[in-house]
């Protein structure tokens, strides 16, 4: 099985992929640097699936990924959650006193800010990908640079954990989508969906719509507003919902359509209500 990830090997993307397919004896990871190449990977059958991060419980939703996933040729198969515990890693012979720089991806600093307040001598350097930085540290024997990383990746690169669990909040999870190319044979088995709504400019329109959704036994797990291009200070809404049976969903969609300017079903997929992997 071939799985494409928007990253390099030994990242949480690969962990999510392998934990979702635990019975596969061989999984080949295809490294892609951006979401466009990922989508082309699936459309051209270069990969069977691809895994992409969509949100973190502390810091972000990746809006750019949401927009790219609105594509008629791909479908979300499942979602999974990974505990993204952070640690300070470096070469085995490096010392904490000798660390002058710590590499981090954009979101990691918000997840470890309180820790680094105690070490003002360490300068934080943003990098595109921590795995590439890890390769450089190992291959060039760089002893004054550390990584904000997770334990398994550090071990695979022969790095030592100088200080573990440096997260400000230890209940820190990232949500991933497992995606495949849509075909005529794609099974419609789902208990979760994401819809995209445009509301009329009327008082109470959002409240009325949400009331109807819940009246049909639908659980709203997330609602997020996003700016509408070309309409300053006007917003559309992405809503994640779960339900015990698909018919609940279809009945609800029929009921809310008259209340909205527009509504689209973006994705229907299986909800994973347990953490597949924890540190």
C-alpha positions in Angstrom: 0.0 0.0 0.0 1.3 3.5 -0.9 0.3 6.5 1.3 1.2 10.1 0.4 1.9 12.6 3.2 2.4 16.4 3.1 5.7 16.0 5.0 8.7 13.8 5.2 9.0 10.4 6.9 9.0 9.8 10.7 6.4 12.6 11.3 3.0 12.3 12.9 1.5 12.0 9.4 3.3 8.6 9.0 2.2 7.6 12.5 -1.4 8.4 11.7 -1.2 6.4 8.4 0.3 3.3 10.0 -2.0 3.4 13.0 -5.1 3.6 10.7 -3.9 0.6 8.7 -2.4 -1.6 11.5 -2.9 -4.9 9.6 -0.9 -3.8 6.5 2.4 -5.7 6.4 4.0 -3.0 4.1 3.2 0.6 3.8 5.3 2.8 1.5 5.3 6.4 2.4 5.5 9.0 -0.4 6.8 12.3 0.6 5.1 15.4 -0.9 5.9 19.0 -0.1 2.6 20.7 -0.7 -1.1 19.9 -0.9 -1.4 20.4 -4.7 1.2 17.6 -5.3 -0.7 15.5 -2.7 -4.0 15.8 -4.6 -2.3 15.0 -7.9 -0.8 12.0 -6.3 -4.2 10.6 -5.5 -5.8 11.6 -8.8 -3.1 9.9 -10.8 -3.2 6.7 -8.6 0.4 7.3 -7.6 -0.8 6.6 -4.0 -3.7 4.6 -2.6 -4.4 7.1 0.2 -3.1 10.3 1.6 -3.0 11.7 5.1 -3.3 15.3 6.0 -3.5 17.3 9.2 -6.6 19.5 9.5 -6.6 20.9 13.0 -5.0 21.0 16.4 -6.8 21.1 19.7 -4.8 24.0 21.0 -3.8 26.3 18.1 -5.3 26.0 14.7 -7.5 24.9 11.9 -5.7 24.8 8.5 -8.0 26.8 6.4 -5.9 26.3 3.3 -6.3 22.6 3.6 -10.1 22.9 4.0 -10.3 24.9 0.8 -8.2 22.4 -1.2 -10.2 19.5 0.0 -13.3 20.8 -1.7 -12.7 18.7 -4.8 -15.2 16.3 -6.6 -12.5 13.8 -7.3 -11.4 13.0 -3.8 -13.2 11.8 -0.7 -12.5 11.6 3.0 -12.5 8.0 4.3 -11.8 8.5 8.0 -10.5 10.8 10.6 -8.0 10.1 13.4 -6.4 11.9 16.3 -2.8 11.7 17.5 -1.3 13.0 20.8 1.4 15.4 19.7 3.5 15.6 22.9 6.5 17.9 22.5 10.1 17.3 23.8 13.4 19.1 23.4 15.8 16.8 21.4 19.4 17.1 20.4 22.5 15.0 19.7 23.4 12.6 22.5 26.6 14.5 23.3 24.9 17.9 23.4 24.0 19.6 26.7 21.2 21.9 27.6 23.6 24.7 28.5 25.1 24.4 25.0 21.8 24.7 23.1 21.6 28.2 21.6 18.9 27.5 19.0 15.7 25.4 19.0 14.0 24.6 15.7 10.2 24.6 15.6 7.4 24.6 13.2 5.0 27.5 13.2 2.4 26.0 15.6 4.9 24.4 18.1 5.8 27.6 19.8 2.3 28.3 21.0 2.3 24.8 22.4 5.6 25.2 24.3 5.7 29.0 25.0 5.8 28.7 28.8 8.7 26.3 28.8 11.0 28.6 26.7 10.2 31.6 29.0 12.6 29.8 31.4 15.4 29.7 28.9 15.9 33.2 27.4 19.3 32.1 26.1 17.7 29.8 23.5 16.6 31.5 20.3 13.7 29.9 18.5 14.1 29.4 14.8 11.2 28.5 12.6 11.8 25.8 10.0 9.6 24.3 7.2 9.9 20.8 8.4 11.5 19.4 11.6 12.5 16.1 10.0 14.7 17.9 7.5 16.2 19.9 10.3 16.8 16.6 12.2 18.7 15.2 9.3 20.9 18.2 9.1 21.7 18.1 12.9 22.6 14.4 12.6 24.6 14.5 9.4 26.5 17.7 10.1 27.0 17.0 13.9 25.4 20.2 15.0 25.5 20.3 18.8 24.2 23.8 19.6 20.8 23.3 17.9 17.8 21.4 19.4 14.4 20.4 18.0 11.0 20.7 19.5 10.1 17.1 18.6 8.4 13.9 19.5 10.2 10.9 21.0 9.9 8.3 18.3 11.2 10.6 15.6 14.1 11.7 17.8 15.1 8.1 18.4 15.0 7.3 14.7 17.4 10.1 14.0 19.7 9.0 16.9 18.8 12.2 18.9 18.6 12.4 22.7 15.7 13.8 24.6 17.2 16.6 26.8 13.8 17.5 28.4 10.6 15.7 27.8 7.0 16.9 27.9 7.6 20.6 27.4 4.0 21.2 26.3 2.1 24.0 28.0 -1.0 21.7 27.8 -0.5 17.9 27.7 -3.9 17.2 26.3 -2.8 18.2 22.8 -4.1 16.4 19.8 -3.9 16.8 16.1 -6.8 15.7 13.8 -5.9 14.0 10.5 -8.0 13.0 7.5 -7.4 9.8 5.5 -8.3 10.6 1.9 -8.7 8.6 -1.3 -9.7 9.1 -4.9 -13.5 9.0 -5.3 -14.8 6.2 -7.6 -18.2 4.8 -8.6 -17.5 1.9 -6.2 -16.8 4.2 -3.2 -18.9 3.0 -0.3 -21.2 5.4 1.3 -20.7 4.4 4.9 -20.5 7.3 7.2 -21.6 8.7 10.6 -20.0 12.1 10.3 -20.2 14.9 7.8 -18.9 18.4 7.1 -21.2 20.9 5.5 -20.6 24.4 4.2 -23.4 27.0 4.7 -24.1 30.5 3.4 -26.7 32.3 5.5 -29.1 35.0 4.5 -28.5 38.4 6.0 -31.3 38.1 8.4 -31.5 38.4 12.2 -31.4 35.0 13.8 -30.7 33.0 10.7 -27.8 31.1 12.2 -29.8 30.3 15.4 -32.7 29.0 13.4 -30.5 26.8 11.3 -28.7 25.3 14.3 -32.0 24.7 16.1 -33.3 22.7 13.1 -30.1 20.7 12.9 -30.2 19.6 16.5 -34.0 18.9 16.3 -33.2 16.1 13.9 -30.9 14.3 16.5 -27.7 15.7 15.0 -24.7 16.5 17.2 -22.8 19.6 16.1 -19.1 18.9 17.0 -17.6 22.0 15.5 -18.7 25.2 13.8 -16.3 27.7 12.2 -16.8 30.9 10.3 -14.6 31.8 7.4 -14.5 35.1 5.4 -16.3 35.1 2.0 -13.9 36.3 -0.7 -15.1 39.6 -2.3 -17.6 40.2 0.5 -15.8 42.0 3.3 -16.9 41.1 6.8 -19.3 38.5 5.5 -18.8 34.9 6.5 -19.7 31.4 5.6 -19.7 28.4 8.0 -18.0 25.0 8.1 -20.0 22.7 10.4 -19.0 19.2 11.5 -21.8 17.0 12.6 -22.3 13.4 13.8 -25.4 11.2 13.8 -26.4 7.6 14.6 -27.7 6.8 11.0 -27.2 8.5 7.6 -31.0 9.0 7.2 -30.9 11.4 10.1 -28.4 13.4 8.1 -30.4 13.4 4.8 -33.7 14.4 6.6 -31.9 17.3 8.3 -30.4 18.5 5.0 -33.8 18.6 3.4 -35.1 20.6 6.3 -32.4 23.3 6.4 -32.1 24.1 2.7 -35.1 26.6 2.7 -33.4 28.5 5.5 -30.1 29.1 3.7 -28.8 31.0 0.7 -26.7 27.9 -0.1 -25.5 24.7 1.5 -23.1 22.1 0.3 -22.1 18.7 1.6 -18.4 18.7 1.5 -17.5 15.4 3.1 -19.1 12.3 4.5 -16.9 9.9 6.4 -16.5 7.6 9.4 -15.9 9.3 12.7 -13.1 7.9 14.9 -14.3 8.6 18.5 -11.1 7.2 20.2 -7.5 8.3 20.1 -5.6 5.8 17.9 -2.2 6.6 19.3 -0.9 8.2 22.5 2.6 8.8 23.8 
